[in-house]
Amino acid sequence: MKKNKKQTAKKEEKNIKNTQQNHTNENQDMKKEPNEKDEKKISEIEKLQEELKEEKDKYLRLYADFENFRKRTAKEKLELFETAGENLMKELLPVLDDFERALNEIKKEGDDALFKGVELIYEKFKNTLKKSGLKDVEVKKGDAFDPETHEAIAQIPGDKKMKGKIVDVVEKGYSMGNKTIRFPKVVTGS
């Protein structure tokens, strides 16, 4: 048994010496100046690394372009859904105005049964348009005139209190979502 231990110890010592010798040889190889083959390999590696960098850059740019395209189309779809019926609403607004004028004339005549019948149809029509997203733009006499939200069709001279204010609302304004599809037409004081 003692012989086996001695033999094992000698083998281990020999393995250690061989390992040290291998490391010494590797270090000497590293200290050698690079030959032509090594230089070509280094040059090729640098070239491949540069190509990889360029391809990564192209990929990132393409990915960013795609993300921008995806966001833009999603936004356009959302806007399209919000204002899908805008053209139809614009076509129906004169009909709504005619209903309001008809109600005013019927009221003047005093025919209550006719007035109630037309008013019922008007309310159904107006509620249907509201369900589709149509909203009134609130404007009252005496409000300050704002050229961004009102359309002035006339100015009339008046007292100093009404200067720059709305004297009369000629035609109601309407909006769909966040977009005004018809600005209220007003008469202002000067």
Secondary structure as UniProt FT lines:
FT   HELIX           2..31
FT   HELIX           36..82
FT   TURN            83..85
FT   HELIX           86..109
FT   HELIX           112..131
FT   TURN            132..133
FT   STRAND          134..137
FT   TURN            141..142
FT   TURN            147..149
FT   STRAND          151..156
FT   HELIX           160..162
FT   STRAND          165..171
FT   STRAND          173..176
FT   TURN            177..178
FT   STRAND          179..182
FT   STRAND          185..189
//
